[in-house]
Amino acid sequence: MPTLDPGQLAIREMQEDEEQMILELLKDGFKDTENRLILYVLTRPLALLLLAVVSSGLRFLLNSFVAALLGPVLLCLLALKLLLRRSPDLGGLWAYYRSGRRGLWVAVYDGDDVCGCVALEPRLQGVPRTAELRRLAVSRWYRRSGVGRRLLAFLEAQARAQGYERVVLYTAVVAKAAVSLFESSGYRPTGGRSWLGYIILQEFSKEL
């Protein structure tokens, strides 16, 4: 974990020539979360039981024990990857493609080292006026150094300046560092998305 000089860390709008760099940063963060979340889902007791039942059934139809064992697992992996990438709450990389560069800020250290990004998106319905935190990502080399906390505080300030009264966000339950950051910054769990009865995406909110 690098030791940062807070005075050397600035946050500004993303520049056009930084787009590919930010895209790679988002891709890295999404793949890391995606893989850990899939492992978490597949190792839940109910998921293991269902995979065992399906594998046992396939053994009567297939001559290969390996195919009967690995087939259901591979199909589940493919289905979960497709599901997560279509999720509006977790697929930050794909949301970035759809919305372009609007409302996206980057954290820059020592003048030119881009080390993180964050975006703010309005929720068109609901009272109080609510904004959603999207695409908060920090480069591997700068994690646990305060960059994420600075980006979060910056986004909240932007939301207040634009008249929003609340910020909501979704994060995977396996993203322990992110969950700890949000909880220590005053965010409280307000719901989530579940699979087979297990929460996989936790919703947090904070009144501004």
N, C-alpha and C positions, 0 to 999 in steps of 0.2 A: 504494500500500500504506500503510495508516494505521499510525502509531506508537502502540502501546498501552501503557498503564500496567498492568503485570501485576497490581497490587493492585486494580484496578478490574474484573478479569475473574473472574466466579464461575460455578460449574457447579451446577445444581440440577435436580430433576425438573420436567418440563414441566407447566405449569398448563393448566387446561381452556380458558381464553380465548386461549391461544397455539397451539391446535391448527391453525387455518387458516394461520397464519403459518409454522409448521413444514412444513405440507403444501406450501405454495408454495416454500419453500426446497428441499425434497426434489425437487419437480417441476423446478425450475430446474436443479439439479445432475444429475438423471437425463437430461433432454433434452440438455444440453450433452454429457454422456458418450455418450449414444445416437447423436447425430449424428456425433461424431468417430469412434466405433467403426464405424458403418456406412460412412463414407468410407474408413476403413482397410481394412475387409473388401473393399469393391468395387474397391479399387486394388491388391489382391494380383495378381501375375502370372497365377496359375491362374484366378482369378475373371475377369480381363479376357479371358483366352483363351476361357473357357466362354461369356461373354457375346458375344464376337465370333462364335463358332461358331453359337450360337442365332440371332443376328441375321442371319447369312448364310443360314441355313436358312429363316427367315421371309420373306426377300426373294423366295423362289420362290413363296410362298403369298399374300403381300400385295402390293397394288399400290403401297403407300406406303413409300418408303424410310425416312421419319421414324418411322412406326409400327413398322417392323421393327427400327429402331435403339433407340427409346425404350421399346418394350413390355417387353422382357426386363429392362431396368434398373428400370423402375417396379415390375414384379412382384417383383424381388429386394429393392427397398426395402421394399415392403409385408411380404414374408415375414420380412425381418430385424427389422423393427419389432415384429411379432407375436412372433417368437422371443425377442427381448431382453426384452420386457415380461412374458413367461411365465417367464423365467429366475429361479429362486429366489436366484441369486447376484448378479444385477445389478439386478433390479427392486425396489429399495428402496422406491419409492413404493407399489407394489402390496402389498408385504409390510407396509407401514405400515397400509394399509387393513385387512388381514386381522387383524393382531395388536393393533390399537388403540394405546393409549399406554403399555402395560406396559414397564417397563425402559427408558424413553426419557428422556434427560437433555438439557438445553439449556445452552449457554454464553451468559451474559448480561454485557454490558459496561456499566459505569457505571449499574448498577442496573436498567435497563429495556430496553436494546437487545439483543434476541435475535440472536446472530450465528452460531450453529452448533448442531448436535445430534449425538447418538450413541446407539446402542442396543446392548445385550448380550443375546444369545440362547443358551441352552444347547444343546449337542449331546447328545442322549439316549443315544447309544451311543459307545463308544470309551474306551480307556485310554491315556494319562492323561485325567482329567476335562477336557473341552474346552468352551470357550465361543466363540461366533462374534461377531465385531464386525460390526454391521449399521448401515446408515443414517448413516454418518459424513458430514456435510455442513457446509460453511461458507459463509456469505453472501459474495457476490461482493466486497462492500466490505471484507471482513476476511480475504480469502485472503492467504497468505504473510505473515501477521502473528503467527503463533504460536498461533492459536486451535485449529487442527487438532491440533497437538502436545499442547496442554493437554488436549483432549478425549480423545486417545489415551491419555495417561498416567492420566487419571481413570478411563477404562474398565478399564485394566489393574489399577489399585488396587481397583476394584470386583470384578473377577474373582478376585483373590487373596483378598479378604475373604469371598467366597462359596465358597471352597475349590477353585476351578479351577486347573489346573496348566498350561494352555496356551490361547492365543488364536489362532484362525485367522480369515482373512478372504479375500475375493475382490475384485479390482479389475481394471478394464479396462486392457489394455496401453497404451492411448492416454492414460491419466490419469497423465502423467509426474510431475506434482507429488505426487500421492498415492503413487506407487511410490517416489519419492525419500524421502518422509516415512517410509514403512514401513521401508525399507531402513536409513535412518539411525537408526531407533528399535529396531533389533535383529531385525527380521523377516527371514525367509529364504524364498525360493521353494521350495515343496514340491509343485508340480503345477500344473494348469491345465486349462482347457477349450479345445478347438481347433475350427477350422472349415477344411476343405480343407487340413488339415495345418499351419495357422498358429494359434499360441496367441492367443486373444482375451481370455480371462479368466485372470489369473494368481492362483494361490493362494499365500498367505503364511502362515507360522505363527511363533509365538514361545513359548518355554518361560518360564513365570513364576517 
